[in-house]
Amino acid sequence: MKLNALLLSASLLAFSPALTAQTTTTQKVVTAEVVAVHGNKLIYKMDGVVKEAQIPASVRFDVGGKKLSLSELEPGSTVTATIATKTTVVPGEKIVTIKNGKVLHVQGNTVIAQTEDQVIKKHVIPSDFPIIVDGKKTNVHKLKKGMTFSATWVTRAPSTTVTEREIADASAKLPEKPAAAAPAPAPAPVAKAAPAKLPKTGGHLPLLGLLGLLSLGAGAGLRRLRPRS
């Protein structure tokens, strides 16, 4: 009976497709502009669309050979990163093996059985998988309450896809700061106008002559105003 069960399991595994998880890894280089940084959250613009991403605290950005954290990046910086995407497809199929299980209830393809370690479980056994009862092959529809059987089959369910992304390499270019404007030149000093000077030929004699003429005129006027006797 043990030999038949081993042969059954071996034939089933050879017939069934591989049930192990399959993992593929791809890499993509992306370039984006930093819009803002809030903690470990990066708000960036790529292809004209603003998005956000959670960046692990361990990631460092290479800036001219210097490693900077996300919080040290300034808005306007250009970030280039290599994103590694690991995709794992976990098959929904599962191999189930029962050895010397006791049938407690059976209805159609559903069997409630008690295993050797006294665990009671419900199973749905496909009709096309053979079952060993007393060393002979049969199927689930021939099982009856109280029988002891051994079987190995595959349960099928939708596959599950797990995607993980991590930053394999990252660099950044900080925005260029405008050059400081040169100070305006100081205004040239305004030259003061020199005070006007009399010509060298000028003096006080002409002024005295003018005063003398005015005195003579005044005297003549006074004589005319005197009353005649």
C-alpha positions as CSV (number, residue, x, y, z in Angstrom):
1,M,0.0,0.0,0.0
2,K,2.9,2.4,0.8
3,L,4.5,1.5,-2.5
4,N,1.3,2.4,-4.4
5,A,1.0,5.7,-2.6
6,L,4.6,6.6,-3.4
7,L,4.1,5.7,-7.0
8,L,0.9,7.7,-7.1
9,S,2.6,10.8,-5.7
10,A,5.5,10.5,-8.1
11,S,3.2,10.2,-11.1
12,L,1.2,13.1,-9.9
13,L,4.2,15.4,-9.5
14,A,5.5,14.4,-12.9
15,F,2.1,15.1,-14.5
16,S,1.4,18.4,-12.7
17,P,3.0,21.7,-13.8
18,A,5.6,23.3,-11.6
19,L,4.0,24.8,-8.5
20,T,6.9,26.8,-7.3
21,A,6.8,30.6,-7.3
22,Q,8.4,32.3,-10.3
23,T,10.2,35.7,-9.9
24,T,11.4,38.1,-12.6
25,T,13.3,41.4,-12.1
26,T,13.3,44.3,-14.4
27,Q,15.1,47.7,-14.2
28,K,14.0,51.1,-15.5
29,V,15.8,54.5,-15.4
30,V,13.5,57.4,-14.7
31,T,14.1,61.2,-14.5
32,A,11.9,63.6,-12.5
33,E,11.8,67.1,-11.1
34,V,11.5,67.6,-7.4
35,V,8.4,69.7,-6.6
36,A,8.4,69.3,-2.8
37,V,9.6,67.0,0.0
38,H,7.6,66.2,3.1
39,G,9.4,63.7,5.4
40,N,9.9,60.6,3.3
41,K,7.3,61.6,0.8
42,L,8.6,63.0,-2.5
43,I,6.3,65.0,-4.7
44,Y,7.7,65.1,-8.2
45,K,6.8,66.0,-11.8
46,M,7.5,63.5,-14.6
47,D,6.3,63.9,-18.2
48,G,4.3,66.9,-17.1
49,V,2.3,65.0,-14.5
50,V,2.7,65.6,-10.7
51,K,2.9,62.4,-8.6
52,E,4.1,61.4,-5.2
53,A,6.1,58.5,-3.9
54,Q,7.3,57.1,-0.5
55,I,11.1,57.0,-0.5
56,P,12.8,54.7,2.1
57,A,14.9,56.6,4.6
58,S,18.0,54.6,3.6
59,V,18.1,55.9,0.0
60,R,20.8,58.4,-0.7
61,F,21.2,60.6,-3.8
62,D,24.6,61.1,-5.4
63,V,25.2,64.8,-5.9
64,G,28.7,65.3,-7.3
65,G,30.1,62.5,-5.2
66,K,28.3,63.6,-2.1
67,K,25.5,61.5,-0.7
68,L,22.4,63.5,0.3
69,S,19.2,62.3,1.9
70,L,15.8,63.1,0.5
71,S,15.3,65.9,2.9
72,E,18.4,67.7,1.6
73,L,17.1,68.0,-1.9
74,E,15.7,71.3,-3.0
75,P,12.6,72.0,-5.1
76,G,13.7,72.2,-8.7
77,S,16.3,69.5,-8.3
78,T,16.5,66.9,-11.1
79,V,16.5,63.3,-9.8
80,T,17.6,60.3,-11.9
81,A,16.9,56.9,-10.4
82,T,17.1,53.2,-11.4
83,I,14.0,51.4,-10.3
84,A,14.3,47.6,-9.9
85,T,10.9,45.9,-10.0
86,K,10.6,42.4,-8.7
87,T,7.5,40.5,-9.7
88,T,6.7,37.2,-8.1
89,V,3.9,35.0,-9.4
90,V,2.7,32.6,-6.7
91,P,0.6,29.8,-8.2
92,G,-2.7,29.1,-6.7
93,E,-2.3,25.4,-7.1
94,K,-1.4,23.4,-4.0
95,I,-0.6,19.7,-3.6
96,V,-2.6,18.0,-0.9
97,T,-1.7,14.6,0.4
98,I,-3.8,12.4,2.8
99,K,-2.3,9.2,4.2
100,N,-4.6,6.7,5.9
101,G,-7.4,9.2,6.2
102,K,-10.7,8.0,7.6
103,V,-13.9,9.0,5.8
104,L,-16.4,10.7,8.1
105,H,-18.7,12.0,5.5
106,V,-18.8,12.1,1.7
107,Q,-21.0,13.9,-0.7
108,G,-20.1,14.3,-4.4
109,N,-16.5,15.4,-4.5
110,T,-16.5,16.8,-1.0
111,V,-15.0,14.5,1.7
112,I,-14.7,15.1,5.4
113,A,-11.8,13.0,6.6
114,Q,-9.9,12.4,9.8
115,T,-6.1,12.0,9.5
116,E,-3.8,9.8,11.5
117,D,-3.0,12.7,13.8
118,Q,-6.7,13.2,14.6
119,V,-7.2,16.3,12.5
120,I,-10.6,16.6,10.8
121,K,-10.7,18.6,7.6
122,K,-13.0,19.0,4.6
123,H,-11.5,18.4,1.1
124,V,-12.7,18.7,-2.4
125,I,-11.1,15.9,-4.4
126,P,-11.2,16.1,-8.2
127,S,-12.8,13.2,-9.9
128,D,-9.8,12.5,-12.2
129,F,-7.3,12.0,-9.4
130,P,-7.0,8.3,-8.2
131,I,-7.6,7.3,-4.6
132,I,-6.0,4.3,-3.0
133,V,-8.3,2.1,-0.8
134,D,-6.9,-1.3,0.4
135,G,-4.1,-1.1,-2.1
136,K,-6.5,-0.6,-5.1
137,K,-7.2,2.5,-7.2
138,T,-10.6,4.0,-7.1
139,N,-12.0,7.6,-7.2
140,V,-13.8,10.0,-4.9
141,H,-17.2,8.8,-6.0
142,K,-16.5,5.2,-4.7
143,L,-15.7,6.4,-1.2
144,K,-18.0,5.6,1.7
145,K,-18.2,6.5,5.3
146,G,-15.7,4.5,7.5
147,M,-13.3,3.7,4.6
148,T,-9.6,4.4,5.1
149,F,-7.9,5.9,2.0
150,S,-4.7,7.6,0.8
151,A,-4.7,10.2,-2.0
152,T,-2.6,13.0,-3.5
153,W,-4.2,15.7,-5.6
154,V,-3.8,19.3,-6.7
155,T,-6.2,22.1,-5.6
156,R,-6.5,24.9,-8.2
157,A,-7.0,28.6,-7.4
158,P,-6.1,31.9,-9.1
159,S,-2.4,32.8,-9.1
160,T,-1.3,35.7,-6.9
161,T,1.1,38.3,-8.2
162,V,3.3,40.2,-5.8
163,T,5.2,43.3,-7.0
164,E,8.1,44.9,-5.1
165,R,9.9,48.1,-6.2
166,E,13.2,49.4,-4.9
167,I,15.6,52.2,-5.9
168,A,18.8,50.5,-7.0
169,D,20.7,53.7,-7.7
170,A,19.8,57.4,-7.5
171,S,21.5,60.7,-8.3
172,A,20.4,64.3,-8.2
173,K,21.4,67.6,-9.7
174,L,20.6,70.6,-7.6
175,P,19.1,73.7,-9.2
176,E,21.5,76.3,-10.4
177,K,21.3,79.5,-8.3
178,P,21.4,82.8,-10.2
179,A,24.7,84.7,-10.0
180,A,24.6,87.7,-7.6
181,A,24.2,91.0,-9.4
182,A,27.3,93.3,-9.4
183,P,26.8,96.3,-7.1
184,A,25.9,99.6,-9.0
185,P,28.9,102.0,-9.3
186,A,28.9,104.9,-6.9
187,P,27.8,108.2,-8.6
188,A,30.6,110.6,-9.5
189,P,31.0,113.6,-7.2
190,V,29.3,116.8,-8.5
191,A,31.9,119.6,-9.1
192,K,31.0,122.8,-7.2
193,A,30.8,126.0,-9.3
194,A,33.6,128.5,-8.5
195,P,32.3,131.8,-7.1
196,A,32.1,134.6,-9.6
197,K,35.0,137.1,-9.5
198,L,35.2,140.6,-10.7
199,P,37.6,141.2,-13.5
200,K,41.0,142.4,-12.5
201,T,40.3,145.9,-14.0
202,G,37.3,146.3,-11.6
203,G,37.8,148.5,-8.5
204,H,36.2,151.0,-6.2
205,L,36.9,154.2,-8.3
206,P,34.0,153.9,-10.7
207,L,31.6,153.5,-7.7
208,L,32.9,156.7,-6.1
209,G,32.5,158.6,-9.4
210,L,28.9,157.5,-9.6
211,L,28.2,158.6,-6.1
212,G,29.7,162.1,-6.9
213,L,27.4,162.5,-9.9
214,L,24.4,161.7,-7.8
215,S,25.4,164.3,-5.2
216,L,25.8,167.1,-7.8
217,G,22.4,166.2,-9.2
218,A,20.8,166.4,-5.8
219,G,22.3,169.8,-5.1
220,A,21.0,171.3,-8.4
221,G,17.6,170.2,-7.6
222,L,17.6,171.7,-4.2
223,R,18.5,175.2,-5.6
224,R,15.6,175.1,-7.9
225,L,13.2,174.4,-5.1
226,R,14.3,177.4,-3.0
227,P,11.8,180.2,-3.0
228,R,12.8,183.5,-4.7
229,S,13.0,186.5,-2.4
